[in-house]
Amino acid sequence: MLFPLLGFSTAGDAASGLLFGWDIADLQKGAIVYLALSSLAFVVVWVWGYVRRPKI
């Protein structure tokens, strides 16, 4: 198979092939933390832009 990482048939197949010795639970927790922080940063930037918008 040319791209073996794209050929998982079950979640158990991916568990032994993750980088840095991570397991699936750590990867999921990291993804949730990343998504939460990036969403929070998006909201902060949006609110900051709304507050600093010139009032007419």
HUUR-V464652 format. One record per pair of residues at least 24 apart in sequence whose ideal C-beta (glycine too) atoms are under 8 Angstrom apart, sorted by sequence separation. I is the first residue (numbers start at 1). J is the second residue. D is the distance in whole Angstrom. If there is no record, write none. Layout:
# HUUR-V464652
i,j,d
I,J,D
I,J,D
This chain:
# HUUR-V464652
none
